[in-house]
Each structure stands twice: as C-alpha cells, then as structure tokens.
Amino acid sequence: MKFPNAAQWTALMLALTGAIPAANACSICRCGDPTFNALGKDVLSATGWRLAFDWEHFSKSQGPVDDSEAMVEQRYTAVLAYSVADRLMVIARVPYSERMVTARSGNETAVTKAAGLSDPEIYAQVRLWASPFTGALGRRANLSAVLGLKTDWGQNDAASGGVRFDEHAQPGTGSTDYFAGLSGYYLLDRQSALFSSVQMRVPGRNDFGYRYGRIALANIAYERKLAQRFDSVLELNYRHAERDEIDAAGTLDDNTGGAVLYVTPRVLVEVGGGVVLRLAAQVPVVKNLYGQQTEDTVYDVGLTYAFGTSE
C-alpha cells in the first residue's frame, strides 16, 4: 500500500468531515472532540490508564429580548480511560453541571439555579488502521472508529415547590443517546501533527417528551510542540444541529439548533509527574443559528494524568 503524503491525508480527513449529513447540534452539546481535548491524539500508542479532569464555562441565550432565556453553566467532567493492546481504548466521562437560567417575560425576570450529575458517557475507540512503525516517528498515521452512548443517569427532574424546572435548567437531558464517528492523525514531523474527527450523535426522548436535535460534529486541529514542556494546538470545531422537539408530538422549538464554527486555541503544559495542564478558549466565529439565539466563548481548563502506561 502506498502511504499517503500530508496533503493527501489532509484532503481525506476534510472529505470525511464534509461527508456528514446536515444534522444539527442540540442546545447543550459542546463542539470539539472530547477524547482529543482531554487525552491527546495518540491515546492508543501506549497501554495503560489515563485520568483527566476539566472545568468549562459556557453561556448562551435564546428568544427575543422581552421573552428570552439565558443560560450560564459551569461543568466539571472527570474522564477515565484505559488503552488495551495498542488497538482499543475504553472511556468513561462523568460530568457534573451547575446551571443558572434567567428567564425574561416583559418586565418580569425569574432566575433558576440547579446543580447535579449530568449524563455520563461510555464509549470505545478502536484502531482501524495505522501506518507501519518507523524508528524516526513511530506510527506516522492512525485511523480510528468511536462507538458509544450517553446515558440517561443525569438529573432531569430538578424542581422547586413541586414545579419542575425548565428543560434547559436541568443538569441532565434524561435521554439515552447513541453516537459514532471516525478520527485520525498524521505526524508531519517530530514537532507537529494534524488531527481530524467527525461524529454523529442521535439523542433519544426523555420521560417528559423532550428530545434534543440530532447532532453532527467535525473537527480539524494542528498541533505543534513549542518547547520541551509546551505544546500548542489550533482547532476548527464545527457543529450542526436539528431543532429540539419539546413534546412527544414532535413540536419544534424554533429557537434551537443551527450551525456554529469555532476557532479554538489551546496550550498544553507538562507540569511534571505525568501531569499535563490544558488551557483553551473556544471562540464562535461563524454562526447560522435557527430563530433568535446567541452563543458565547467557551472557556476550558483541564488536567490530564497518565499512569501505568507502557509502550
């Protein structure tokens, strides 16, 4: 087999990115590849455990000014992953969410706060193909598949005085969602690499009849080592979502769904002891959202720790 050069690999991954059907992201879905963000591009290169923890700050609003809903979320996510035999990695993500929703109706304002377990995810990343091992760069390219589900274990019945909070104030969605995708990387040289991924997510309907819109995600990133302890990453993150259905009859929420393109600069710092500090800002640069919506910059701070790993 003739090995693809850098230009051919990039074209292949961009083609895969464009092959996803036009199905959009839900109101609470994040852009980016969570495995790449937390664990790096070459997670299958060594057998063993990896642990990550992230804090995210996210805000958005929807609806006209005199009848609007604004949400601010602090999300804390623990990730535990284990790589098996250089070909398979099993990942569990457990998020905890703190949300504040401000609803305005005319001259009246109501603030709702809720905190609790969000929806854990369980999935596997399987290596489909890798280039031959070379002494200079190791395995220069890799193509993997991701299959998994988001559970309905998060809190979706938060209430006050017997009245259930609005759906967007709930820490969890209350639905079981399935997702699948492809990811790959190509090492340009010893200091730089390209990474790309595509993913489709299909949400279910929760016990209250609500279903978030189907989601398509696409990402491409350039990573470059700046110094012995410093790496930099520049990403393009794309998300496209169908409108949410607010009841079992399939009634659509006109102010949900649409497409967003983010630019995400990221800095990684090896702080010692196998720990990597990650700092990122996900900035929306192109927005084509349905109805009346705004999405703001997402801020992320994380730590990754690899232990018990072996080449």
Order of alpha helices (4+ residues) and beta strands (2+ residues): alpha-alpha-beta-beta-beta-beta-beta-beta-beta-beta-beta-beta-beta-beta-beta-beta-beta-beta-beta-beta
